[in-house]
Amino acid sequence: MLELEHHARFETQPTEGAARSVISDVIELRAEVDAMHQPASGSAALTGAELRVLHLLPSNLTLADIATELFVSRNTVKSHAASIYRKLGASKRSEAVDHARSAGLLATMQAV
């Protein structure tokens, strides 16, 4: 895409209306493609595995208990929890749960 922009800008005559239109089209297309390649952030970036862990965070289960429930290791749950906290901008479990509820990822009152 950069090469196409370069050629459109520097190898066409600036007075040609069609050339200006091509340049505008290329720049617009480039902006659209760049927008599609923006990584997901926040709650939109949670993976399926992280969502499964997230749904058990409001419970009184320990990370080890969550691991048993999900048939994964405690370290896997710990990694998912850390990722959830980071993506939701939380520093502790209760804060992550509050942020998830605010984002509509968890029901307001959930008990396990």
Stockholm file with secondary structure:
# STOCKHOLM 1.0

chainA/1-112         MLELEHHARFETQPTEGAARSVISDVIELRAEVDAMHQPASGSAALTGAELRVLHLLPSNLTLADIATELFVSRNTVKSHAASIYRKLGASKRSEAVDHARSAGLLATMQAV
#=GR chainA/1-112 SS CHHHHHHHHHSSCTTCHHHHHHHHHHHHHHHHHHHHTCCCCGGGGCCHHHHHHHTTTTSSCCHHHHHHHHTSCHHHHHHHHHHHHHHHTCSSHHHHHHHHHHTTSSCSSCCC
#=GC SS_cons         CHHHHHHHHHSSCTTCHHHHHHHHHHHHHHHHHHHHTCCCCGGGGCCHHHHHHHTTTTSSCCHHHHHHHHTSCHHHHHHHHHHHHHHHTCSSHHHHHHHHHHTTSSCSSCCC
//
